[in-house]
């Protein structure tokens, strides 16, 4: 009988997530099997299935995103998959405006998702990229953001460090912007000015298929999550194979009744959304966490916590998020927040273990936070939240 070896570094963890490498056996002891299955399916849908952009371009953009987010294993992985050298170069892409627009968008979304605007989507369109490519680009950066954090979290569980990648030397186009809180959307609706547990609306910045225009494949891509009346899922159906894997992964992380209590998985989603400054996602999952845990005051304190942000809208000090919480929730909030940094390095797991969380329960927490690195970037890069019409 062949012994199952444990991953000895973050590169082997990544290989075990994406392939049938023998080191995957130990990962499966803490990671839900469906999470592994649907993570691989999303990777295959992005990089091994036909797409509007060549695989060499996709892998190069993924490597760029990994470098912005500090993941050495992911950057090396995608560079080894035949990534386009032109996109990986530091030089401006002055001779190819279409490629330049793609890379500029990846630069912004990887580092500062809350600063992406309608004007950035219009620049993609002006460079010749259609809505399907716009959604594909957001899916790519968002998936890589999830995958990076999954690797970082699993490495932390084994006490391993993740080799860092140097960030590109370019200045992202979003530098010195501020996130659009308040004001109006392009259709005149009111954007929320503050984090809230109230139910919000959301409107896309790109053309979205009408319900009657959806193919069977598109409907199937989100059938497990929503009806065809959801403009958000109709938009994501422009990348149906990726969206189907994502929908199933979402269910695999958040629906099980065993493991980490559902309220605390929802709390991790709300924390991540607060760090990434995604008011819409925070509203949904703070509402769920408060209802499931029956702890409205604690969730309201999380939403109201002040975070000072720099010129890239990054919060260096995240400790206000856990202030005033009990020890268990403070440990959960801190771990989810640290994993949600643009360049996560140290994920504090000792406080979680001190509260009695097992490694599979910690993996549930890490998966919930990692998944919302994906969810937030989709919401923030493709549309605007707004207050309900009744408001």
C-alpha positions as CSV (number, residue, x, y, z in Angstrom):
1,X,0.0,0.0,0.0
2,X,1.4,3.4,-1.0
3,X,1.8,5.8,1.9
4,X,0.1,9.2,1.5
5,X,2.7,11.9,2.0
6,X,2.0,15.4,3.4
7,X,2.8,18.5,1.5
8,X,6.1,19.9,2.6
9,X,5.7,23.4,1.2
10,X,3.1,25.8,-0.3
11,X,4.0,24.8,-3.8
12,X,3.0,21.2,-3.0
13,X,-0.2,22.4,-1.4
14,X,-1.1,24.2,-4.6
15,X,-0.3,21.2,-6.7
16,X,-2.5,19.0,-4.5
17,X,-5.4,21.4,-4.9
18,X,-5.2,21.5,-8.7
19,X,-4.0,18.0,-9.6
20,X,-4.1,14.4,-8.3
21,X,-0.7,14.8,-6.7
22,X,-0.2,12.2,-3.9
23,X,0.3,15.0,-1.3
24,X,-3.5,15.7,-1.6
25,X,-4.4,13.0,0.9
26,X,-3.7,15.0,4.0
27,X,-5.5,18.0,2.6
28,X,-8.6,15.9,2.1
29,X,-8.5,15.2,5.9
30,X,-9.3,18.8,6.7
31,X,-10.9,20.1,3.4
32,X,-14.4,19.1,2.4
33,X,-14.2,16.8,-0.7
34,X,-16.7,19.0,-2.6
35,X,-14.6,22.1,-2.0
36,X,-11.6,20.3,-3.6
37,X,-13.8,19.0,-6.5
38,X,-15.3,22.4,-7.3
39,X,-12.1,24.3,-6.9
40,X,-10.5,22.1,-9.5
41,X,-13.6,22.4,-11.7
42,X,-13.3,26.2,-11.6
43,X,-9.6,26.1,-12.5
44,X,-10.3,23.8,-15.4
45,X,-13.2,25.9,-16.6
46,X,-11.0,29.0,-16.6
47,X,-7.8,27.7,-18.1
48,X,-8.5,24.4,-19.9
49,X,-11.8,25.1,-21.6
50,X,-12.2,27.4,-24.6
51,X,-12.4,31.1,-23.6
52,X,-12.5,34.5,-25.5
53,X,-8.9,35.1,-24.5
54,X,-5.9,32.7,-25.3
55,X,-4.7,30.5,-22.5
56,X,-1.3,32.2,-22.6
57,X,-3.0,35.6,-21.9
58,X,-5.1,34.1,-19.1
59,X,-2.1,32.5,-17.4
60,X,-0.1,35.8,-17.7
61,X,-2.9,37.8,-16.2
62,X,-3.2,35.3,-13.4
63,X,0.5,35.5,-12.7
64,X,0.2,39.3,-12.6
65,X,-2.6,39.1,-10.1
66,X,-0.6,36.6,-8.0
67,X,2.3,39.0,-7.9
68,X,0.2,41.9,-6.8
69,X,-1.2,39.7,-4.0
70,X,2.1,38.3,-3.0
71,X,1.7,34.6,-3.8
72,X,5.0,33.1,-5.0
73,X,3.5,29.6,-5.6
74,X,0.7,31.0,-7.8
75,X,2.9,33.3,-9.7
76,X,5.4,30.5,-10.5
77,X,2.6,28.1,-11.4
78,X,1.0,30.4,-14.0
79,X,4.4,31.5,-15.4
80,X,5.1,27.8,-15.9
81,X,1.9,27.3,-17.9
82,X,3.1,29.2,-21.0
83,X,2.1,32.7,-19.8
84,X,2.5,35.5,-22.3
85,X,5.9,37.2,-21.9
86,X,4.6,40.5,-23.1
87,X,2.1,40.8,-20.3
88,X,4.6,39.7,-17.7
89,X,7.1,42.4,-18.7
90,X,7.3,45.6,-16.6
91,X,7.2,47.8,-19.7
92,X,4.1,49.7,-20.8
93,X,2.1,47.9,-23.4
94,X,1.9,50.9,-25.7
95,X,1.7,48.9,-29.0
96,X,-1.3,46.8,-27.9
97,X,-4.1,48.9,-26.3
98,X,-6.3,45.8,-25.9
99,X,-3.7,43.9,-23.9
100,X,-2.9,47.1,-21.9
101,X,-6.5,47.5,-20.9
102,X,-6.6,43.9,-19.6
103,X,-3.5,44.2,-17.6
104,X,-4.5,47.7,-16.2
105,X,-7.8,46.2,-15.1
106,X,-6.1,43.2,-13.4
107,X,-3.6,45.6,-11.6
108,X,-6.5,47.5,-10.1
109,X,-8.8,44.6,-9.2
110,X,-6.0,42.6,-7.7
111,X,-4.9,45.3,-5.3
112,X,-7.9,47.6,-4.8
113,X,-11.2,46.0,-5.8
114,X,-13.3,48.7,-4.1
115,X,-11.7,51.4,-6.3
116,X,-12.8,49.8,-9.6
117,X,-15.4,52.0,-11.3
118,X,-17.9,52.1,-14.2
119,X,-15.2,54.1,-16.1
120,X,-12.8,51.2,-15.8
121,X,-15.4,48.9,-17.4
122,X,-16.0,51.5,-20.1
123,X,-12.2,51.5,-20.8
124,X,-12.3,47.7,-21.3
125,X,-15.2,48.2,-23.8
126,X,-13.4,51.0,-25.6
127,X,-10.4,48.7,-26.0
128,X,-12.7,46.2,-27.8
129,X,-13.5,43.8,-25.0
130,X,-17.2,42.6,-24.8
131,X,-19.2,41.9,-21.7
132,X,-18.3,38.2,-21.8
133,X,-14.6,39.1,-21.6
134,X,-15.2,41.6,-18.9
135,X,-16.9,39.0,-16.7
136,X,-14.2,36.4,-17.6
137,X,-11.5,38.9,-16.4
138,X,-13.3,39.5,-13.1
139,X,-13.8,35.8,-12.6
140,X,-10.1,35.1,-13.2
141,X,-8.8,37.7,-10.7
142,X,-11.5,36.7,-8.2
143,X,-10.8,33.0,-8.5
144,X,-7.0,33.5,-8.1
145,X,-7.7,35.7,-5.0
146,X,-9.7,32.8,-3.6
147,X,-7.1,30.2,-4.5
148,X,-4.2,32.3,-3.1
149,X,-6.0,32.5,0.3
150,X,-6.9,28.8,0.3
151,X,-3.2,28.0,-0.2
152,X,-2.2,30.5,2.5
153,X,-4.7,29.1,5.0
154,X,-3.9,25.5,4.4
155,X,-0.2,26.3,4.7
156,X,-0.9,28.0,8.0
157,X,-2.7,24.9,9.2
158,X,0.6,23.0,8.7
159,X,2.8,25.7,10.1
160,X,4.3,26.4,6.6
161,X,5.3,29.7,5.2
162,X,4.1,30.8,1.7
163,X,7.0,32.3,-0.4
164,X,6.2,35.9,-1.3
165,X,6.2,37.3,-4.8
166,X,7.4,40.8,-5.6
167,X,4.6,43.2,-6.6
168,X,4.9,44.7,-10.1
169,X,6.7,48.0,-10.3
170,X,3.7,49.7,-12.0
171,X,1.4,52.2,-10.3
172,X,-2.2,51.0,-10.6
173,X,-4.6,53.3,-12.2
174,X,-6.7,53.3,-9.1
175,X,-4.0,55.0,-6.9
176,X,-5.4,57.9,-4.8
177,X,-9.0,57.2,-5.6
178,X,-11.6,56.8,-2.8
179,X,-14.4,54.2,-2.8
180,X,-17.8,55.4,-4.0
181,X,-19.9,55.4,-0.9
182,X,-23.1,57.4,-1.2
183,X,-24.0,59.4,-4.2
184,X,-26.0,57.9,-7.1
185,X,-25.5,55.0,-9.5
186,X,-25.6,55.5,-13.3
187,X,-29.3,55.0,-13.3
188,X,-29.9,57.5,-10.5
189,X,-30.4,55.1,-7.6
190,X,-28.9,56.0,-4.2
191,X,-25.7,54.2,-3.3
192,X,-25.4,53.2,0.4
193,X,-23.1,55.5,2.3
194,X,-22.4,53.1,5.2
195,X,-22.3,49.4,6.0
196,X,-25.7,48.1,6.9
197,X,-27.6,44.9,7.5
198,X,-30.5,46.2,5.4
199,X,-31.3,44.4,2.2
200,X,-29.8,46.2,-0.8
201,X,-30.2,46.1,-4.6
202,X,-27.4,45.8,-7.1
203,X,-27.1,46.9,-10.7
204,X,-24.5,45.9,-13.3
205,X,-22.2,48.1,-15.4
206,X,-22.3,45.8,-18.4
207,X,-25.0,44.4,-20.7
208,X,-26.7,41.4,-19.1
209,X,-28.8,38.7,-20.9
210,X,-32.5,38.9,-20.4
211,X,-34.2,35.9,-18.9
212,X,-35.6,34.8,-22.2
213,X,-32.1,35.0,-23.9
214,X,-30.4,32.5,-21.5
215,X,-29.3,29.2,-22.9
216,X,-29.8,25.9,-21.0
217,X,-26.1,26.0,-20.0
218,X,-26.4,29.5,-18.7
219,X,-29.4,28.6,-16.6
220,X,-27.7,25.5,-15.2
221,X,-24.7,27.6,-14.2
222,X,-26.6,29.2,-11.3
223,X,-29.6,26.9,-10.9
224,X,-28.4,25.8,-7.5
225,X,-28.2,29.5,-6.3
226,X,-30.9,31.6,-7.8
227,X,-33.8,31.9,-10.2
228,X,-33.3,33.6,-13.6
229,X,-34.7,36.8,-12.2
230,X,-31.4,37.7,-10.6
231,X,-29.5,40.2,-12.7
232,X,-26.3,39.3,-10.9
233,X,-26.4,35.6,-11.8
234,X,-27.7,36.3,-15.3
235,X,-24.5,38.4,-15.7
236,X,-22.3,35.7,-14.3
237,X,-23.8,33.2,-16.7
238,X,-21.7,34.9,-19.5
239,X,-19.0,32.6,-18.1
240,X,-21.2,29.5,-17.6
241,X,-18.7,26.8,-16.8
242,X,-16.8,29.0,-14.3
243,X,-20.1,30.1,-12.7
244,X,-21.4,26.6,-12.4
245,X,-18.3,25.5,-10.5
246,X,-18.5,28.7,-8.4
247,X,-22.1,28.1,-7.5
248,X,-21.4,24.6,-6.4
249,X,-18.4,25.7,-4.4
250,X,-20.4,28.3,-2.6
251,X,-22.9,25.6,-1.6
252,X,-20.2,23.2,-0.5
253,X,-18.7,25.9,1.8
254,X,-21.8,27.5,3.3
255,X,-24.6,24.9,3.3
256,X,-23.2,21.9,5.3
257,X,-24.7,21.6,8.8
258,X,-21.7,20.0,10.3
259,X,-18.3,21.5,11.1
260,X,-17.9,25.2,12.0
261,X,-21.4,26.7,12.9
262,X,-23.0,28.3,9.9
263,X,-23.3,31.6,11.8
264,X,-19.5,31.7,12.1
265,X,-19.0,30.9,8.4
266,X,-21.3,33.8,7.6
267,X,-19.4,36.0,10.1
268,X,-16.2,35.2,8.2
269,X,-17.9,36.3,5.0
270,X,-19.0,39.6,6.5
271,X,-15.5,40.2,7.9
272,X,-13.9,39.7,4.5
273,X,-16.4,42.0,2.9
274,X,-15.7,44.7,5.5
275,X,-11.9,44.4,4.8
276,X,-12.5,44.5,1.0
277,X,-15.0,47.4,1.5
278,X,-17.9,45.5,-0.2
279,X,-21.0,47.0,1.3
280,X,-23.4,44.8,-0.7
281,X,-21.8,41.4,0.4
282,X,-21.4,42.6,3.9
283,X,-25.1,43.4,4.2
284,X,-26.1,40.0,3.1
285,X,-23.8,38.0,5.3
286,X,-23.9,40.2,8.3
287,X,-27.7,39.8,8.2
288,X,-27.3,36.0,8.1
289,X,-24.7,36.0,10.9
290,X,-26.8,38.1,13.1
291,X,-29.9,36.0,12.5
292,X,-28.2,32.7,13.0
293,X,-26.2,33.6,16.1
294,X,-28.9,36.0,17.5
295,X,-26.1,38.5,18.2
296,X,-27.2,41.7,16.4
297,X,-25.2,44.0,18.6
298,X,-21.9,42.2,18.0
299,X,-22.5,42.2,14.2
300,X,-23.4,45.8,14.2
301,X,-20.1,46.6,16.1
302,X,-18.2,44.8,13.3
303,X,-20.0,46.7,10.6
304,X,-19.4,50.1,12.3
305,X,-15.7,49.5,13.1
306,X,-13.6,52.3,11.6
307,X,-10.8,51.3,9.2
308,X,-8.2,53.8,8.1
309,X,-7.2,53.3,4.4
310,X,-4.2,54.3,2.4
311,X,-3.8,55.6,-1.2
312,X,-4.7,52.1,-2.5
313,X,-7.7,51.8,-0.1
314,X,-5.9,49.2,2.0
315,X,-6.4,49.1,5.7
316,X,-3.1,48.4,7.5
317,X,-4.7,48.2,11.0
318,X,-7.5,45.6,11.2
319,X,-7.7,45.3,15.0
320,X,-10.8,47.5,15.3
321,X,-12.8,44.7,13.7
322,X,-12.5,42.5,16.7
323,X,-12.7,45.1,19.4
324,X,-15.3,44.4,22.1
325,X,-16.1,40.9,20.8
326,X,-15.8,37.8,23.0
327,X,-12.7,35.6,22.7
328,X,-14.1,33.2,20.2
329,X,-15.6,35.7,17.8
330,X,-12.5,37.9,18.2
331,X,-10.3,35.0,17.1
332,X,-12.6,34.2,14.1
333,X,-12.7,37.8,13.1
334,X,-9.0,38.3,13.3
335,X,-8.2,35.2,11.3
336,X,-10.7,36.0,8.6
337,X,-9.5,39.6,8.4
338,X,-5.8,38.7,8.2
339,X,-6.5,36.2,5.4
340,X,-8.3,39.0,3.6
341,X,-5.4,41.3,3.3
342,X,-4.3,42.0,-0.3
343,X,-1.0,40.2,0.5
344,X,-1.8,37.8,3.4
345,X,1.1,36.4,5.2
346,X,0.5,35.4,8.8
347,X,-2.9,33.9,9.6
348,X,-3.2,33.6,13.4
349,X,-4.6,30.1,14.1
350,X,-3.4,29.6,17.7
351,X,-6.3,31.7,19.2
352,X,-8.8,29.6,17.2
353,X,-7.3,26.3,18.6
354,X,-7.3,27.8,22.1
355,X,-11.1,28.2,21.6
356,X,-11.4,24.5,20.8
357,X,-11.7,24.7,17.1
358,X,-10.5,21.6,15.3
359,X,-8.5,21.8,12.1
360,X,-11.5,20.8,9.9
361,X,-13.5,23.6,11.6
362,X,-10.7,26.1,11.0
363,X,-10.6,24.9,7.3
364,X,-14.3,25.8,7.1
365,X,-13.5,29.3,8.4
366,X,-10.6,29.7,6.0
367,X,-12.7,28.5,3.0
368,X,-15.5,31.0,3.9
369,X,-13.1,33.9,4.1
370,X,-11.2,32.8,0.9
371,X,-14.4,32.4,-1.1
372,X,-15.4,36.0,-0.3
373,X,-12.2,37.2,-1.8
374,X,-13.9,35.9,-5.0
375,X,-17.4,37.1,-4.3
376,X,-16.4,40.6,-3.3
377,X,-14.2,41.2,-6.3
378,X,-17.0,40.2,-8.6
379,X,-19.5,42.5,-7.0
380,X,-17.1,45.4,-6.8
381,X,-15.7,45.2,-10.3
382,X,-19.0,44.7,-12.2
383,X,-21.6,46.9,-10.7
384,X,-23.0,49.1,-7.9
385,X,-25.0,48.5,-4.8
386,X,-28.0,50.7,-4.2
387,X,-30.7,51.3,-1.6
388,X,-34.1,49.7,-2.3
389,X,-36.6,51.8,-4.2
390,X,-38.8,52.1,-1.1
391,X,-36.0,54.1,0.6
